[in-house]
Amino acid sequence: MLNKIFVDADSCNLEIIKFLQNFVLSRNVELILVANRKLKLKICKNTFVKVVSDVDSFILELVDKNSMVITRDILFVKSLLDCQIKVMNDEGQIFDRNNISYLHFRAKLNVNLDIKIRKSFYKETNKIKYSNFTMNFHRLFFN
């Protein structure tokens, strides 16, 4: 059973963070929100906030096979999958060996070409992405 959920919180949707806080309230699971800056949110039981300069390195040091990570950083996802860690993003996409190769190639290409992609939630798609996240989160967490 997983006992820690790490979130790369700089780019994670606030509604997803609130969902995760509610999820860990009644379980013996720690939610660790890691960010480059201070987060403005109410801290609940089993929720911890860490402000660090290098989010990826911090998470990599603490993560183990009983953890899962939520991040949008594809280059970081590849490192986590190499360590056999369960990973998904805040839109509900579960990452695995089958889908990471192309996504990793595309992310490296974007970095090399200095292409910045900013994802954000819009009201019309917010409900669909939230629903997709909650469904896939439960599937990944309990599998």
C-alpha positions, -999 to 999 in steps of 0.1 A, spaced: 0 0 0 13 35 -9 20 57 21 33 89 5 20 111 -23 45 138 -35 31 167 -56 52 190 -77 30 218 -65 43 247 -85 21 239 -115 -5 216 -99 -42 228 -100 -55 240 -67 -87 218 -70 -65 188 -74 -45 197 -43 -77 201 -23 -89 167 -35 -57 151 -24 -59 168 10 -94 153 15 -81 119 3 -53 117 29 -75 129 58 -90 95 65 -60 74 55 -26 67 68 -10 85 39 12 116 38 7 143 12 39 162 6 35 193 -15 69 204 -28 73 239 -44 98 266 -53 77 292 -35 54 295 -5 19 281 -12 -12 300 -1 -35 272 11 -49 257 42 -28 229 56 -47 199 68 -39 167 87 -13 145 69 -4 174 46 31 188 46 46 217 25 82 219 16 97 249 -1 129 240 -19 151 254 -47 152 221 -66 118 203 -64 128 173 -86 160 165 -66 141 168 -33 114 144 -44 139 120 -59 158 118 -26 127 109 -5 106 89 -29 104 51 -26 84 22 -40 56 29 -15 52 65 -30 35 81 -59 43 114 -76 20 139 -93 39 162 -117 37 177 -152 75 176 -157 80 149 -184 118 149 -180 113 143 -143 87 115 -150 113 95 -169 136 95 -139 108 85 -116 97 56 -139 134 44 -140 131 41 -102 98 22 -106 77 49 -90 40 54 -98 35 87 -116 7 108 -131 -1 144 -139 -28 167 -126 -49 161 -157 -52 124 -149 -27 109 -173 -9 79 -158 27 76 -171 43 42 -178 69 26 -200 45 25 -229 38 62 -232 69 79 -218 93 74 -247 75 97 -271 66 122 -244 102 123 -232 115 128 -268 89 156 -273 98 173 -240 136 172 -248 129 187 -282 108 215 -266 137 223 -242 163 222 -271 141 245 -292 133 267 -262 95 261 -266 75 268 -235 42 251 -231 20 264 -203 -10 243 -193 -38 256 -173 -73 247 -164 -102 264 -182 -137 264 -168 -152 245 -197 -127 216 -195 -121 218 -157 -148 193 -148 -137 168 -173 -100 170 -163 -109 169 -126 -131 138 -131 -104 121 -152 -79 129 -125 -100 115 -96 -108 83 -115 -73 76 -126 -58 86 -93 -79 60 -75 -70 34 -101 -32 41 -97 -33 44 -59 -52 12 -52 -35 -9 -79 
